[in-house]
Amino acid sequence: MKKETEDGVIYLEPYFNSKSKTVTSDDMINESIMIAEEEILIKIADWLSEGSQWVIDLILEHYLNIINYQPLRGGSYIHLPQELKNPKKKLINLKNEDEKCFLWSHVRHLNPQKKDPQRIKLTDKEFAKKLDYSGVTFPVQFKDINKIEHQNQINISVFGYQNKEIYSLIVSDEKYRDHMELLYIQKGEKSHYVVIKDFDSLMYTFNNHHEKKHFCKRCLHGFSRNNLLEKHIPDCFAINGTQEIIMPAPGSKVYFKNYHRIQPVPFVIYADFEALTKKIDTCHQSNDVFY
């Protein structure tokens, strides 16, 4: 970038990049490149709008980074991290010896057991035959979860765990009555799905609030009452990508009422011209003469 000034020409070398894109088929390549190009052009325009008279002089480098994509998938049993073993977190870690921890988690969600819920029993194997996992390979990849939802009429949300923090990986957009939440944990190259019996109970132990809270599964924000959570969901930043804007009805009038929210100005200057006049001893008050 260059800009001509009175002291000469100024040069800067800013760089602009796009977000990484996951491409799982050839059909997605052109679309991903077009989206990345648009992101870069927007960043260039934003950068130019912050200054004046800057123009593009030369493109020094333009490159595309490509790495091998390793999709996340759950496998055989691994132990829970020590801090997640607290019974209050309401987690069920199925002890499977195969690569079907997702399936067994699904079974345990639908077929709860009071005694040894972490064990896979004969009744669970029989129950698994009722589920439709046709076209799904094991271990289950994230891209197959939506297929499992449709084939079994269930909403499935997956949360990750790293550095002692919970974060959203997949939050279901389906509208089925049944909901299942899973925790995705990793240890080295191994990964595993764990059943979350009560999402609010799991999140409760990660905050300092001592009363029950209701958590948004998208932004993980907690609310003291469920009606506040329901009110928050349509406006959730994670759903809309921005705060939802509701326009007033045509013909209606909008009045500003929240005067307490007015921000004070950083400083105020009062100009009092009378303070600038100087007293003159030789002048005397007269009703006939104007100065």
C-alpha positions in Angstrom: 0.0 0.0 0.0 1.2 3.5 -0.7 0.1 7.0 0.1 1.5 10.3 -1.2 2.1 13.0 1.4 3.8 16.4 1.5 6.9 14.7 2.9 7.0 12.0 0.2 5.5 8.6 -0.5 4.7 6.3 2.5 4.6 2.5 2.0 3.1 -0.2 4.2 2.9 -3.9 3.8 -0.4 -5.2 5.4 -1.5 -8.7 4.9 -5.0 -10.2 4.7 -6.2 -13.7 5.1 -9.5 -15.7 5.1 -10.7 -18.2 7.6 -9.8 -21.8 7.1 -12.3 -24.0 5.2 -13.1 -27.7 5.5 -13.4 -29.4 2.1 -14.7 -32.9 2.1 -15.6 -33.3 -1.6 -14.5 -31.9 -5.0 -17.7 -30.0 -5.4 -16.9 -27.8 -2.4 -13.6 -26.5 -3.8 -14.8 -23.7 -6.1 -17.3 -22.4 -3.6 -14.8 -22.4 -0.7 -12.3 -20.4 -2.9 -15.0 -17.8 -3.8 -16.0 -17.4 -0.1 -12.3 -17.0 0.9 -11.8 -14.4 -1.9 -14.8 -12.4 -0.7 -13.5 -12.4 2.9 -10.1 -11.0 1.8 -11.7 -8.3 -0.4 -13.9 -7.2 2.6 -10.8 -7.0 4.8 -8.9 -4.9 2.2 -11.9 -2.5 1.9 -12.2 -2.2 5.7 -8.5 -1.4 6.0 -8.7 1.2 3.3 -11.7 2.8 4.9 -9.7 3.5 8.2 -7.2 5.7 6.4 -7.3 8.1 3.5 -5.5 8.2 0.1 -4.1 4.7 0.5 -4.0 2.7 -2.8 -2.8 -0.8 -3.7 0.6 -0.5 -5.2 1.8 -4.1 -5.5 0.8 -7.6 -4.4 4.0 -9.1 -3.0 2.7 -12.6 -2.3 -0.5 -14.7 -2.7 -0.6 -18.3 -1.5 -3.0 -21.0 -0.5 -2.3 -23.3 2.5 -3.6 -26.9 2.2 -3.4 -29.4 5.0 -4.8 -32.9 5.3 -8.2 -32.9 7.1 -8.6 -35.5 9.9 -12.3 -35.6 10.8 -13.2 -36.0 14.4 -14.7 -39.3 15.4 -15.2 -41.3 18.5 -13.6 -44.7 19.2 -13.1 -47.1 22.0 -13.3 -46.5 25.8 -10.9 -44.0 27.5 -11.0 -42.9 31.1 -12.6 -39.6 32.0 -10.3 -36.8 33.1 -10.1 -36.7 36.9 -12.0 -33.5 37.2 -14.9 -35.0 35.3 -15.4 -38.0 37.5 -17.5 -36.2 40.0 -21.0 -37.8 40.1 -22.5 -34.3 40.2 -21.5 -33.8 36.6 -24.0 -36.5 35.5 -21.8 -38.2 32.9 -22.0 -41.8 31.8 -18.8 -43.2 30.2 -19.7 -46.5 28.4 -16.9 -49.1 28.6 -17.0 -50.3 25.1 -14.2 -52.4 23.6 -15.2 -51.7 20.0 -15.4 -48.5 17.9 -19.1 -48.0 18.6 -19.1 -45.7 21.6 -21.5 -43.3 19.8 -24.0 -46.1 19.3 -23.8 -47.4 22.9 -24.2 -43.8 24.1 -27.3 -43.5 22.1 -28.6 -46.8 23.5 -27.9 -45.7 27.1 -29.7 -42.4 26.5 -32.8 -44.4 25.4 -32.3 -47.3 27.7 -31.2 -45.9 31.1 -29.9 -48.3 33.8 -29.7 -47.5 37.5 -27.2 -50.2 38.2 -23.8 -50.0 36.5 -25.0 -47.7 33.7 -21.4 -47.6 32.3 -21.6 -51.4 31.4 -22.9 -52.6 28.1 -25.4 -55.3 28.8 -27.2 -57.9 26.7 -30.3 -55.8 26.9 -28.3 -52.9 25.4 -27.2 -55.1 22.5 -30.8 -56.1 21.8 -31.9 -52.5 22.1 -29.3 -51.4 19.6 -31.0 -53.5 16.9 -34.0 -51.1 17.1 -31.8 -48.1 16.0 -31.2 -47.2 12.3 -27.5 -46.7 11.7 -27.6 -47.8 8.0 -25.0 -46.0 5.9 -23.0 -44.9 9.0 -19.5 -46.2 9.5 -17.8 -46.7 12.9 -16.2 -44.9 14.6 -18.9 -42.2 13.9 -17.7 -39.1 12.2 -19.2 -35.7 12.8 -20.5 -35.5 9.3 -22.7 -38.6 9.9 -24.4 -37.2 13.0 -27.1 -35.4 11.0 -27.9 -38.6 9.2 -28.3 -40.4 12.5 -30.6 -37.6 13.7 -32.9 -38.0 10.7 -32.9 -41.8 10.7 -33.7 -42.0 14.4 -35.8 -38.8 15.0 -33.6 -37.3 17.6 -31.7 -34.1 18.2 -28.0 -34.7 18.9 -25.6 -32.0 20.3 -21.9 -32.6 20.9 -19.6 -30.7 23.2 -15.9 -30.7 23.4 -13.6 -30.6 26.5 -10.2 -29.1 26.6 -8.1 -27.3 29.2 -10.9 -27.9 31.8 -13.4 -26.0 29.7 -16.6 -27.1 27.9 -17.2 -25.7 24.4 -19.8 -26.4 21.7 -18.9 -28.6 18.7 -22.3 -29.4 17.2 -25.7 -28.0 18.3 -28.6 -29.6 16.6 -30.9 -27.5 14.4 -33.5 -30.3 14.2 -37.0 -30.0 15.8 -37.5 -33.5 17.2 -38.9 -34.1 20.6 -36.0 -36.2 21.9 -32.7 -34.6 22.8 -29.3 -36.2 23.4 -26.2 -34.4 24.5 -22.7 -36.0 24.2 -19.3 -35.0 25.5 -16.4 -35.6 23.1 -13.1 -36.3 25.0 -9.7 -37.0 23.6 -6.5 -38.6 25.0 -3.6 -38.6 22.6 -4.8 -40.0 19.3 -7.8 -41.7 20.9 -11.2 -40.1 21.3 -14.5 -41.1 22.8 -18.2 -40.1 23.2 -19.7 -39.8 26.7 -23.4 -39.4 27.6 -24.4 -36.2 29.3 -27.4 -37.0 31.5 -28.1 -33.4 32.5 -26.4 -30.6 30.6 -27.2 -28.0 33.2 -25.7 -30.1 36.0 -22.5 -30.6 34.0 -22.2 -26.8 33.3 -23.2 -25.9 36.9 -19.9 -27.2 38.2 -18.0 -24.9 35.9 -19.3 -21.6 37.4 -19.4 -20.0 40.8 -23.2 -19.6 40.9 -24.6 -21.6 43.9 -28.2 -21.9 42.6 -29.6 -23.8 39.7 -28.8 -22.2 36.3 -30.1 -22.9 32.8 -27.5 -22.8 30.1 -27.7 -22.0 26.4 -26.2 -24.9 24.4 -24.9 -22.6 21.7 -23.1 -19.8 23.6 -23.0 -21.6 27.0 -24.3 -18.5 28.8 -26.2 -19.3 32.0 -29.5 -17.9 33.2 -31.1 -18.0 36.6 -34.5 -18.9 35.2 -35.7 -21.0 32.3 -37.9 -18.3 30.9 -34.9 -16.0 30.6 -33.1 -18.7 28.6 -36.2 -19.1 26.3 -36.2 -15.3 25.8 -32.4 -15.4 25.0 -32.5 -18.2 22.4 -34.0 -16.2 19.5 -31.4 -13.4 20.0 -28.4 -15.7 20.6 -25.3 -14.5 18.8 -24.3 -18.0 18.1 -27.5 -18.6 16.1 -27.7 -15.4 14.1 -24.0 -14.5 13.8 -25.0 -11.1 15.2 -27.5 -9.7 17.7 -31.0 -10.0 16.3 -32.5 -6.7 15.2 -36.3 -6.3 15.5 -37.6 -3.4 13.4 -40.7 -1.5 14.6 -44.0 -2.0 12.8 -44.7 0.4 9.8 -46.3 3.6 10.9 -45.4 3.1 14.6 -43.3 5.6 16.6 -40.3 4.8 18.7 -39.5 6.8 21.8 -36.3 6.7 23.8 -37.1 5.8 27.4 -33.9 4.4 29.0 -32.4 7.6 30.0 -30.3 5.9 32.6 -28.4 4.2 29.8 -27.1 7.4 28.3 -23.3 7.5 28.4 -21.6 10.5 29.9 -19.4 12.5 27.5 -15.6 12.1 28.2 -15.2 15.9 28.8 -17.2 19.1 28.7 -16.0 22.7 27.7 -18.0 25.7 28.9 -17.3 29.0 27.1 -18.2 32.0 29.3 -17.5 35.2 27.3 -18.2 37.4 30.3 -15.2 36.0 32.0 -13.0 37.3 29.2 -13.9 41.0 29.7 -11.4 43.2 31.5 -12.4 46.0 33.9 -11.5 49.5 32.9 -11.0 52.1 35.7 -11.5 55.1 33.5 -15.0 54.1 32.3 -18.0 55.1 34.3 -21.6 53.9 33.9 -23.7 56.1 31.7 -27.2 55.5 30.3 -26.5 57.7 27.3 -23.3 56.3 26.0 -22.9 52.8 24.7 -19.5 51.0 24.5 
